[in-house]
Amino acid sequence: MSFEEMDVDTIWMDGEFVDWEDANVHVLTHGLHYGTGVFEGVRCYDTENGPAIFRWEEHLERLYDSAKPYDMEIPFEPEEITEATLELIRRNDLESCYIRPIAFYGYKMLGLNPSDCPVKTAVAVWPWGAYLGEEALEEGVDVAISSWRKHASSQIPTTSKTTGSYVNSVLASLEAKGNGYVEAIVLNKEGNVAEGPGENLFMVRDGELFTPGLAESNLDGITRKSVIRVARDLGYTVHDQATISRGELYNADELFFTGTAAEVTPIRSVDDNEIGAGTKGPVTDEIQTTFFDIVEGRTDEYEEWFTYV
């Protein structure tokens, strides 16, 4: 669904609520030319107790942490952004939505050093369903190993959600879709699994879960951390500092993606190699079912993860 088809009309920008069409920046904005911005992706779910943002505080903390390597001081306190976001959801009359907070160096001058540029801040919300398709949650997705490698943390901080660094993800996603796959898996410079273009990855082998550690050049995903907690609470052993080779993927019992957008999405094949039985596996199914029970408010557990609108 394009933005033109969505019934949303307000964005919060630099301390004010503005009409969607008026939320503009100058063409010489520093962040547009050099990718000097940080952002988050968050979901608000229509739970049985009303609309609630999933793990908002953790996302907001990561937004501020992402800004630190770039000497970027976000000119609003976290509490101000929280109140603005809650009011924004109310004004757009949304029961569930995707939330995009962003901070970036704005318009004043161009040149690699952005220190003289103001930091601009905005929050947008809009309806968004299953990122990889509703059928993907049940049937799984076909993926391919990308020829593009994930940048190392010695090049660009991989624990920061930086706008410019996502050109790496764009290239991997374009390549996968151009070759007939739904999504990609990106390897790091050593040739081991990093993550998907916008997702973390989990492997199931002999009833235990493995996910690449943060030293493998992947993002410290909020959904990743949530699934680790949920899986351990369900009694599974989770190796959250794993190193996973490309070959291990082909022989996995199950694979699945996690992420704010992807939620918990099974992977049914990698490079045309069927994973397990080629369907959503039992471990993935239990974790996915539990995850949706949590985010849709069908259980009172993990109540601390929600900020109610």
Secondary structure, DSSP 4 states (H G I P E B T S, - for coil): --GGGS---EEEETTEEEEGGG----TT-HHHHH--EEE--EEEEEETTEEEEETHHHHHHHHHHHHGGGT---SS-HHHHHHHHHHHHHHTT-SSEEEEEEEEE-SS--SS--TTSPEEEEEEEE----TT-HHHHHH-EEEEE-SSPPPPTTTS-TTS-BTGGGHHHHHHHHHHHHTT-SEEEEE-TTSBEEE-SS-EEEEEETTEEEEE-GGGS----HHHHHHHHHHHHTT--EEEEE--BHHHHHT-SEEEEEETTTEEEEEEEETTEEPTTSS--HHHHHHHHHHHHHHTTSSSTTGGGEEE-
